[in-house]
């Protein structure tokens, strides 16, 4: 499975990702590994979406043309969270 495709398919219509085992698998981690690093005051979906953006820019920058609109939607969603 292509991790980039998996990540794109996991994005919600709103632009966020959920913090779950499926997302963790895309990053080669466990759900516990992702959750244990989350600051207590940060919502799980916000954390998951930030991790997805970090992964895209850090690991898939050479494919940015394929995911730039996914990232824009995610950044817009984060900006709408209070």
N, C-alpha and C positions, 0 to 999 in steps of 0.2 A: 504494500500500500504506500502511496505517495503521501508523506506527512503534510505537505502543503495542501493537497487536495482535501485530505481529511480535515484539516483546520478550516478551510473555506466552507466545507459542508456542515461543520459544527456551528458556524456563526448563526445566531438567531436573526430573524427578520429585523429586529430593532437595531442590530449592529453589535450586540454583546456576545460573549461566550459564557457558558456556565462552568463553574468550578467543579469538575467531576472526573471520574476515572478515565473516560474516553478522551478528554482533553489532555490529561496527564500522559496518556499513552502516546499522543502525538509528539510530546516533548521527551519521550523516553523516561518518564518519571512515574511515581505512584501518586495517587490522589493525596495521600498523607504528606508526601514530600512538598507538594504545592501548597497544601493547607497550612502546614506547620510554619511556613515562611510568611504567611499573610498577617499583616498588622491587624490587631484586634478590632480597630475602629473602621476597617475597610470592608465594604460589602464583597461577598464572594464573587459576584458577577463582574464587579469593577476590577477586582484582583485578577480574575481569569482573563479579562479583556486586556489589561495592562501586560500580563505575561505573553499573551498572543502577539501583541504589537512588538514587544521586545524581541520575541523569537523571530518574527518576520524581518525586522530591521537588522537583527544580529546574525541570523542564520540563513536568510533567504533574500538578501539584498540584491543578488544578481538576477533574481526573478521578479523584481519589483513591479515590472510592467504587468505581470499576471495578478498581483494582489493589491495594487495601489488603491483601487476603489473599495476593496474590503477594509483596508486600513483607514481610509477616509471616513467610512461609515462608522467604524469602531471608535475613532477619535471623536466624531460628532456625538456618539452615544455617551461617551465618558464626559464630554463637556456638558451634556444635559442632566447629569446626575448631581444631586445636591447632598 
